[in-house]
Amino acid sequence: MKKKLSYRDKLIELAYIYDVKEIKDYEKSRKSLTSGQLELILRKNKITIPKDFKSNFLRDNIYKPVSKIKSNIIDFKDNRLKDKNKFIRKAENFKHDTNRKISRTLKDIWVQLGQIGLNFLNIIPKLGKVVYKFFADLFTNLFHGIYNQQLQPQKAKKVIVAIVSVAVTSTIVFSGINYFTENNLIKNLEVKKPEIKKPEAKKEVKKPEVKKEVKKPEAKKEVKKPEVKKKEPKLEVKRKSVDEVILPNLNLKTETVLNLFKDVEYDLGQVRSKKLVKPIYFTQFPRDLNELQSTQLKKETFIKIVLPLVVVENERILDDRKRLIILSEKKFTTDSEKLWIRQKLLEYKVKKGDLKELLVRMDIIPASIALAQAAKESGWGTSRFALEGNAIFGQWTWSGQGIAPLDRESNKNHKVLKFPILRASVKAYKNNLNTHKSYVKFRSKRSSLREKNKKISGLELTETLNNYAQTGSEYTKILNQIIKQNRLTDFEPVSLVSSVKKIELSS
């Protein structure tokens, strides 16, 4: 019986047949070589390995089917996770929609109840007339029964009116008498008190105690009057004129921020329906924002903080744009208008006084894109760059003050640009998209939408921002997902509530 040689033994036999010295030397030195190493040495020496050896038997019959099964299992798991995530998203959207519907129905019920109440109040005078007629007829019948006389209903009504008028006048007279008597008593008491004090002051004129007693009431009267006058107008001014609030650097907690939103009645559902947002400007994010267990609440808090900052910058740009259009159509401009144009040319980095290029660059950033990029770059306001440096758009710098990324490569020296407040970050982001050469496509597509009188939508402009991140097209896909999942297009037509006066809260 011949022994069944292994695949390795067969390779060694091949080496001895073709007189491969390397393998012989290894065998003589009693160094064991693997089958893979033997294959490499034989192939180096240009020796073909016969197919009868079945070198790939395990690979073809065992390893490949097992790997296919593994890949199928992994794909199945991924698909399950995707389906699960889709279901969760649908459930969240359904929950949000149901809450909105319930709130709307409750509001409608409340309005209907108010209308019913108003209708009831309108019915009251009619009921009074009916009651008046009823009692008039009743009293006439009573008088007919008592006196056995046929009294006319008009006379009976006059009698009732006379009785009621007598009762009313008597009550007024008695109350007036009581009022005047009480006032007289109070006056007499007030008169008697200084009469008792006067002789004491006359007797003890030389004593210092009398001087102290005279000074004390004068000081009290003088202090009380201005305090009351000062407090009242201050409160009235604050309530009437203050609509715009800038919150200071107080390291506010998320709980206090949420309570503030409740007090101010800041609700994203109302913002979506009314297309108005209150001018509340936070200077920084709360540091414990990431501790919120609800991701939906975290996202809503982030949007409430960032949205007013984006809207106020867009409104300022639109005001400048209107002024530029008016000035470009004028034949003659004043010195102040020329100075303003020069400042805007410098701000938007336009050379040679090209007003057409300035008009192309001087335009809004859709709120949907700004919110999506802020959420992506700052991790919904929870990243280290956002909390330490108010950097919500992840802009790089090589010269200015910034925060070094932890995963930065050793051969690179870039930093994430740092800002004193959140509004400064929004302004820098606006200037970046409107001036940098990497976003020429963004500006040209935006201007073409303007020329066609179309809506400047974020979903139409995201494709032009592939140069914003190193991932390119994947980055734009993520932006589209964020916009669609969170319905950020609802905030594009939003404008600020008209503010009368601006005030900054002091610490």
C-alpha positions as CSV (number, residue, x, y, z in Angstrom):
1,M,0.0,0.0,0.0
2,K,1.3,3.4,-1.0
3,K,1.1,6.2,1.5
4,K,-1.0,9.1,0.5
5,L,1.3,12.0,0.2
6,S,0.3,15.4,1.5
7,Y,0.4,18.4,-0.7
8,R,3.6,19.6,1.0
9,D,5.3,16.3,0.4
10,K,4.4,16.5,-3.3
11,L,5.9,19.9,-3.6
12,I,9.2,18.7,-2.0
13,E,9.2,15.8,-4.5
14,L,8.9,18.3,-7.3
15,A,11.8,20.3,-5.9
16,Y,14.0,17.2,-5.9
17,I,12.9,16.3,-9.4
18,Y,13.8,19.7,-10.8
19,D,16.8,20.0,-8.5
20,V,15.9,23.1,-6.7
21,K,18.9,23.9,-4.4
22,E,17.1,26.3,-2.1
23,I,14.6,23.7,-1.0
24,K,17.3,21.0,-0.7
25,D,19.4,23.2,1.5
26,Y,16.4,23.9,3.7
27,E,15.7,20.2,4.0
28,K,19.3,19.4,4.8
29,S,19.3,22.0,7.5
30,R,16.1,20.5,8.8
31,K,14.2,23.8,8.5
32,S,10.5,23.3,7.9
33,L,8.9,25.3,5.1
34,T,5.3,25.8,4.7
35,S,3.4,24.8,1.6
36,G,3.0,28.5,0.6
37,Q,6.7,29.1,0.9
38,L,7.4,26.0,-1.2
39,E,5.0,27.3,-3.9
40,L,6.8,30.7,-4.0
41,I,10.2,29.1,-4.4
42,L,9.0,26.8,-7.2
43,R,7.3,29.7,-9.0
44,K,10.5,31.7,-8.7
45,N,12.4,28.9,-10.4
46,K,9.6,28.8,-13.2
47,I,8.4,25.4,-12.2
48,T,4.7,24.7,-12.9
49,I,2.7,23.0,-10.2
50,P,0.5,20.3,-11.6
51,K,-3.3,20.6,-11.2
52,D,-3.5,17.1,-9.8
53,F,-2.0,18.4,-6.6
54,K,-5.3,20.2,-6.0
55,S,-3.6,23.1,-4.3
56,N,-6.8,25.1,-4.2
57,F,-9.2,22.4,-3.1
58,L,-9.8,23.9,0.3
59,R,-10.0,27.4,-1.0
60,D,-12.5,26.5,-3.8
61,N,-14.6,24.0,-1.9
62,I,-14.6,25.3,1.7
63,Y,-13.1,28.8,2.2
64,K,-15.0,30.5,-0.7
65,P,-18.5,29.1,0.2
66,V,-17.9,30.0,3.8
67,S,-16.9,33.5,3.0
68,K,-19.9,33.9,0.7
69,I,-22.2,32.8,3.5
70,K,-20.5,35.3,5.9
71,S,-20.9,38.1,3.4
72,N,-24.6,37.2,2.9
73,I,-25.1,37.2,6.7
74,I,-23.4,40.6,7.0
75,D,-25.5,42.0,4.1
76,F,-28.6,40.6,5.8
77,K,-27.7,42.3,9.1
78,D,-27.0,45.6,7.3
79,N,-30.4,45.5,5.6
80,R,-32.1,44.7,8.8
81,L,-30.4,47.6,10.5
82,K,-31.4,49.9,7.6
83,D,-35.0,48.8,7.8
84,K,-34.9,49.2,11.6
85,N,-33.6,52.8,11.2
86,K,-36.2,53.6,8.6
87,F,-38.9,52.3,10.9
88,I,-37.6,54.3,13.8
89,R,-37.5,57.4,11.6
90,K,-41.0,56.8,10.4
91,A,-42.1,56.3,14.0
92,E,-40.4,59.6,15.1
93,N,-42.0,61.5,12.2
94,F,-45.4,59.9,13.0
95,K,-45.0,60.9,16.6
96,H,-44.1,64.5,15.7
97,D,-47.0,64.7,13.2
98,T,-49.5,63.3,15.7
99,N,-48.4,65.8,18.3
100,R,-48.8,68.6,15.8
101,K,-52.3,67.3,14.8
102,I,-53.3,67.0,18.5
103,S,-52.1,70.5,19.3
104,R,-54.0,71.9,16.2
105,T,-57.2,70.1,17.2
106,L,-57.0,71.4,20.8
107,K,-56.4,74.9,19.4
108,D,-59.4,74.5,17.1
109,I,-61.6,73.3,20.0
110,W,-60.4,76.2,22.2
111,V,-61.3,78.7,19.4
112,Q,-64.7,77.0,19.0
113,L,-65.4,77.2,22.7
114,G,-64.4,80.9,22.6
115,Q,-66.9,81.5,19.8
116,I,-69.6,79.7,21.8
117,G,-68.9,81.9,24.8
118,L,-69.1,85.0,22.6
119,N,-72.4,83.8,21.2
120,F,-73.7,83.2,24.7
121,L,-72.7,86.7,25.8
122,N,-74.5,88.1,22.8
123,I,-77.7,86.2,23.8
124,I,-77.7,87.7,27.3
125,P,-79.3,91.1,26.4
126,K,-82.0,89.3,24.4
127,L,-82.6,87.1,27.5
128,G,-82.8,90.3,29.6
129,K,-85.5,91.7,27.4
130,V,-87.5,88.5,27.6
131,V,-87.2,88.4,31.4
132,Y,-88.3,92.0,31.6
133,K,-91.4,91.4,29.6
134,F,-92.2,88.3,31.6
135,F,-92.0,90.1,35.0
136,A,-93.9,93.1,33.6
137,D,-96.8,90.9,32.6
138,L,-96.6,89.0,35.8
139,F,-96.9,92.1,38.0
140,T,-99.7,93.4,35.9
141,N,-101.7,90.2,36.5
142,L,-100.9,90.5,40.2
143,F,-102.2,94.0,40.4
144,H,-105.3,93.0,38.6
145,G,-106.0,90.3,41.1
146,I,-105.3,92.3,44.2
147,Y,-107.2,95.5,43.3
148,N,-109.8,94.0,40.9
149,Q,-109.0,96.8,38.6
150,Q,-108.0,96.6,35.0
151,L,-104.7,98.3,34.9
152,Q,-103.1,99.1,31.7
153,P,-99.8,97.2,31.1
154,Q,-98.0,100.5,30.3
155,K,-99.0,101.9,33.7
156,A,-97.9,98.7,35.4
157,K,-94.6,98.9,33.7
158,K,-94.2,102.5,34.8
159,V,-95.0,101.5,38.4
160,I,-92.3,98.8,38.3
161,V,-89.8,101.2,36.9
162,A,-90.6,103.7,39.5
163,I,-90.2,101.1,42.3
164,V,-86.9,100.0,40.9
165,S,-85.7,103.6,40.5
166,V,-86.6,104.4,44.1
167,A,-84.7,101.4,45.4
168,V,-81.6,102.3,43.3
169,T,-81.7,105.9,44.4
170,S,-82.1,105.0,48.0
171,T,-79.2,102.6,47.9
172,I,-77.0,105.3,46.2
173,V,-78.0,107.9,48.8
174,F,-77.3,105.6,51.8
175,S,-74.0,104.5,50.4
176,G,-73.0,108.1,49.7
177,I,-73.9,109.1,53.2
178,N,-71.9,106.3,54.7
179,Y,-69.0,107.1,52.4
180,F,-68.9,110.8,53.4
181,T,-69.3,110.0,57.0
182,E,-66.4,107.6,56.9
183,N,-64.2,110.1,55.1
184,N,-65.1,112.8,57.7
185,L,-64.3,110.4,60.5
186,I,-60.9,109.6,58.9
187,K,-60.2,113.3,58.4
188,N,-61.1,114.1,62.0
189,L,-58.8,111.4,63.2
190,E,-56.0,112.7,60.9
191,V,-56.6,116.2,62.2
192,K,-56.6,115.1,65.8
193,K,-53.2,113.4,65.5
194,P,-51.2,116.4,64.5
195,E,-53.0,118.5,67.1
196,I,-51.6,116.2,69.8
197,K,-48.1,116.4,68.4
198,K,-48.0,120.2,68.0
199,P,-48.0,121.1,71.6
200,E,-45.2,118.6,72.3
201,A,-43.1,120.2,69.6
202,K,-43.8,123.7,71.0
203,K,-42.9,122.7,74.5
204,E,-39.7,120.9,73.6
205,V,-38.3,123.2,70.9
206,K,-34.8,123.3,72.4
207,K,-34.4,119.5,72.7
208,P,-32.7,117.6,69.9
209,E,-35.4,114.9,70.0
210,V,-37.9,117.3,68.4
211,K,-35.5,118.0,65.6
212,K,-35.1,114.3,64.9
213,E,-38.8,113.8,64.9
214,V,-39.3,116.6,62.4
215,K,-36.6,115.3,60.0
216,K,-37.7,111.7,60.0
217,P,-41.1,112.2,58.2
218,E,-39.6,114.7,55.7
219,A,-36.9,112.1,54.7
220,K,-39.4,109.3,54.4
221,K,-41.8,111.3,52.2
222,E,-39.0,112.5,49.9
223,V,-37.6,108.9,49.5
224,K,-40.9,107.2,48.8
225,K,-42.0,109.4,46.0
226,P,-39.1,109.1,43.5
227,E,-38.8,105.3,44.1
228,V,-42.4,104.7,43.0
229,K,-42.0,107.0,40.0
230,K,-38.7,105.3,38.8
231,K,-39.9,101.7,39.1
232,E,-43.1,102.0,37.1
233,P,-41.9,103.5,33.8
234,K,-38.9,101.1,33.7
235,L,-41.1,98.0,33.7
236,E,-43.5,99.5,31.1
237,V,-40.6,100.2,28.7
238,K,-39.2,96.7,28.9
239,R,-42.5,95.0,28.3
240,K,-43.5,97.3,25.4
241,S,-40.3,97.8,23.4
242,V,-37.9,94.9,24.0
243,D,-38.3,92.1,21.4
244,E,-34.7,91.2,20.7
245,V,-32.6,89.4,23.3
246,I,-28.9,88.6,23.3
247,L,-28.0,86.0,25.9
248,P,-24.6,86.5,27.6
249,N,-21.7,84.1,28.3
250,L,-23.2,82.5,31.4
251,N,-22.6,78.8,30.7
252,L,-26.3,78.2,30.7
253,K,-27.4,74.6,31.4
254,T,-29.7,72.8,29.0
255,E,-32.5,72.7,31.5
256,T,-32.5,76.5,31.9
257,V,-32.4,76.9,28.1
258,L,-35.5,74.7,27.7
259,N,-37.3,76.6,30.5
260,L,-36.4,79.9,28.7
261,F,-37.9,78.5,25.5
262,K,-41.1,77.6,27.4
263,D,-41.4,81.1,29.0
264,V,-40.9,82.8,25.6
265,E,-43.2,80.3,23.9
266,Y,-40.5,79.4,21.3
267,D,-41.9,76.4,19.4
268,L,-40.6,75.0,16.1
269,G,-44.1,74.0,15.1
270,Q,-45.3,77.6,15.3
271,V,-42.2,78.7,13.4
272,R,-42.9,76.2,10.6
273,S,-46.6,77.3,10.4
274,K,-46.2,81.1,10.9
275,K,-42.7,81.4,9.2
276,L,-41.6,83.7,12.0
277,V,-38.8,83.3,14.6
278,K,-38.1,85.3,17.6
279,P,-34.8,87.2,17.8
280,I,-33.1,85.3,20.6
281,Y,-29.3,85.2,20.1
282,F,-27.2,82.7,22.2
283,T,-23.5,83.5,22.4
284,Q,-22.6,79.8,23.1
285,F,-24.1,76.3,23.3
286,P,-25.0,74.7,26.7
287,R,-22.2,72.4,27.7
288,D,-24.5,69.6,28.8
289,L,-26.4,69.5,25.6
290,N,-25.1,66.0,24.9
291,E,-26.6,64.7,28.1
292,L,-30.1,64.9,26.7
293,Q,-31.4,61.4,26.2
294,S,-33.9,62.3,23.5
295,T,-32.1,62.9,20.2
296,Q,-35.2,64.7,18.8
297,L,-35.2,67.2,21.7
298,K,-31.4,67.7,21.2
299,K,-31.9,68.5,17.5
300,E,-34.8,70.8,18.2
301,T,-32.7,72.7,20.9
302,F,-29.8,73.0,18.4
303,I,-32.1,74.3,15.6
304,K,-33.7,76.9,18.0
305,I,-30.3,78.3,18.9
306,V,-28.8,78.4,15.4
307,L,-31.9,79.4,13.3
308,P,-32.2,83.1,14.6
309,L,-28.5,83.6,13.9
310,V,-28.8,82.4,10.3
311,V,-32.0,84.3,9.7
312,V,-30.6,87.7,11.0
313,E,-27.5,87.4,8.7
314,N,-29.7,86.6,5.7
315,E,-32.0,89.6,6.4
316,R,-29.0,91.9,6.7
317,I,-27.7,90.5,3.3
318,L,-31.1,91.1,1.7
319,D,-31.1,94.7,3.0
320,D,-27.7,95.3,1.5
321,R,-28.7,93.7,-1.7
322,K,-31.7,96.0,-2.1
323,R,-29.6,99.0,-1.4
324,L,-27.0,97.9,-4.0
325,I,-29.6,97.4,-6.7
326,I,-31.0,101.0,-6.0
327,L,-27.5,102.5,-6.1
328,S,-26.5,100.7,-9.3
329,E,-29.5,102.1,-11.1
330,K,-28.7,105.7,-10.0
331,K,-26.8,108.0,-12.3
332,F,-25.3,110.0,-9.5
333,T,-24.2,108.8,-6.0
334,T,-23.2,110.7,-2.9
335,D,-19.9,110.4,-1.1
336,S,-21.5,108.3,1.7
337,E,-23.0,106.0,-0.9
338,K,-19.7,105.6,-2.7
339,L,-18.0,104.8,0.6
340,W,-20.6,102.2,1.4
341,I,-20.0,100.5,-2.0
342,R,-16.2,100.5,-1.5
343,Q,-16.7,98.8,1.9
344,K,-18.9,96.1,0.4
345,L,-16.4,95.5,-2.4
346,L,-13.8,94.9,0.2
347,E,-16.1,92.8,2.3
348,Y,-17.0,90.5,-0.6
349,K,-13.4,90.6,-2.1
350,V,-14.6,91.9,-5.5
351,K,-11.8,93.5,-7.6
352,K,-12.0,96.4,-10.1
353,G,-15.3,97.7,-8.8
354,D,-17.4,95.0,-10.6
355,L,-20.9,95.6,-9.3
356,K,-22.4,92.7,-11.2
357,E,-20.0,90.3,-9.4
358,L,-20.7,92.0,-6.1
359,L,-24.5,91.4,-6.7
360,V,-23.8,87.7,-7.4
361,R,-21.8,87.3,-4.2
362,M,-24.1,89.4,-2.1
363,D,-26.9,86.9,-1.5
364,I,-28.4,84.6,1.1
365,I,-27.3,81.2,2.3
366,P,-30.5,79.0,2.5
367,A,-31.3,78.2,6.1
368,S,-31.6,74.5,5.3
369,I,-28.0,74.3,4.1
370,A,-26.7,76.4,7.0
371,L,-28.5,74.2,9.6
372,A,-27.4,71.0,7.9
373,Q,-23.8,71.9,7.7
374,A,-23.8,73.3,11.2
375,A,-25.3,70.0,12.5
376,K,-22.8,67.9,10.5
377,E,-19.7,69.8,11.4
378,S,-20.6,70.4,15.1
379,G,-22.3,67.1,15.9
380,W,-25.6,69.0,16.6
381,G,-23.7,71.4,18.9
382,T,-21.9,68.8,21.0
383,S,-18.4,68.7,19.4
384,R,-15.2,69.9,21.2
385,F,-14.8,72.7,18.6
386,A,-18.4,73.9,19.1
387,L,-18.2,74.0,22.9
388,E,-14.6,75.3,23.3
389,G,-14.4,77.7,20.3
390,N,-18.0,78.3,19.1
391,A,-16.9,76.7,15.8
392,I,-20.1,75.2,14.3
393,F,-19.0,75.1,10.6
394,G,-15.5,73.4,11.0
395,Q,-13.6,76.1,9.1
396,W,-9.8,75.6,8.9
397,T,-7.1,78.1,9.5
398,W,-3.3,78.1,9.2
399,S,-2.6,81.5,10.7
400,G,-5.4,82.6,13.1
401,Q,-6.4,81.3,16.5
402,G,-7.8,77.9,16.4
403,I,-8.1,74.4,18.0
404,A,-5.9,71.6,16.8
405,P,-7.7,68.4,15.9
406,L,-6.8,65.3,17.9
407,D,-6.6,63.1,14.8
408,R,-4.5,65.5,12.8
409,E,-1.6,64.0,10.9
410,S,2.0,64.8,11.9
411,N,2.9,66.5,8.6
412,K,-0.1,68.9,8.7
413,N,-0.5,72.1,10.8
414,H,-4.1,73.2,10.2
415,K,-6.5,74.2,13.0
416,V,-10.2,74.7,13.3
417,L,-11.0,78.4,13.5
418,K,-12.1,79.7,16.9
419,F,-14.7,82.4,17.5
420,P,-15.7,84.5,20.6
421,I,-19.5,84.0,20.0
422,L,-21.7,81.9,17.8
423,R,-22.8,84.8,15.6
424,A,-19.2,85.5,14.6
425,S,-19.0,81.8,13.4
426,V,-22.1,82.3,11.2
427,K,-20.7,85.5,9.7
428,A,-17.4,83.8,8.8
429,Y,-19.3,80.9,7.3
430,K,-21.4,83.4,5.2
431,N,-18.3,85.2,4.0
432,N,-16.6,81.9,3.2
433,L,-19.3,80.7,0.9
434,N,-19.8,84.1,-0.7
435,T,-16.1,84.9,-1.4
436,H,-13.9,81.8,-1.7
437,K,-13.0,80.4,-5.1
438,S,-13.9,76.9,-4.1
439,Y,-17.6,77.8,-4.2
440,V,-17.9,79.5,-7.6
441,K,-20.4,76.8,-8.7
442,F,-22.5,77.5,-5.6
443,R,-22.7,81.2,-6.4
444,S,-23.3,80.8,-10.1
445,K,-26.2,78.4,-9.6
446,R,-27.7,80.6,-6.9
447,S,-27.6,83.7,-9.3
448,S,-29.2,81.6,-12.1
449,L,-32.1,80.8,-9.8
450,R,-32.4,84.5,-9.0
451,E,-32.5,85.4,-12.7
452,K,-35.2,82.8,-13.3
453,N,-37.2,84.1,-10.3
454,K,-37.1,80.6,-8.7
455,K,-36.9,79.8,-5.1
456,I,-33.3,79.5,-3.7
457,S,-33.7,76.0,-2.2
458,G,-31.0,74.1,-0.3
459,L,-31.6,70.8,-2.0
460,E,-30.8,72.3,-5.4
461,L,-27.5,73.9,-4.1
462,T,-26.0,71.0,-2.0
463,E,-24.4,69.4,-5.1
464,T,-22.2,72.5,-5.6
465,L,-20.6,72.1,-2.1
466,N,-18.5,69.0,-2.8
467,N,-15.4,71.1,-2.2
468,Y,-16.4,71.9,1.4
469,A,-15.1,68.5,2.7
470,Q,-12.5,65.9,1.6
471,T,-15.2,63.3,1.1
472,G,-16.7,65.2,-1.9
473,S,-20.0,63.7,-3.2
474,E,-20.5,61.6,0.0
475,Y,-20.5,64.9,2.0
476,T,-23.3,66.3,-0.2
477,K,-25.4,63.1,0.1
478,I,-25.1,63.4,3.9
479,L,-26.3,67.0,3.7
480,N,-29.3,66.0,1.6
481,Q,-30.2,63.3,4.2
482,I,-30.0,65.7,7.1
483,I,-32.2,68.3,5.3
484,K,-34.8,65.7,4.3
485,Q,-34.9,63.8,7.6
486,N,-35.3,66.9,9.7
487,R,-37.5,68.9,7.3
488,L,-35.1,71.8,7.3
489,T,-36.6,73.2,4.0
490,D,-39.5,74.4,6.2
491,F,-37.2,77.1,7.7
492,E,-36.1,78.6,4.3
493,P,-38.9,81.2,4.1
494,V,-38.6,82.1,7.9
495,S,-38.1,85.7,8.8
496,L,-37.5,87.5,12.1
497,V,-40.3,89.0,14.2
498,S,-40.0,92.7,13.8
499,S,-38.0,94.0,16.8
500,V,-38.5,97.5,18.2
501,K,-35.5,97.7,20.5
502,K,-32.4,95.6,21.1
503,I,-31.2,94.7,24.6
504,E,-28.4,92.5,25.9
505,L,-29.0,90.6,29.1
506,S,-26.4,91.4,31.7
507,S,-24.9,88.8,34.0
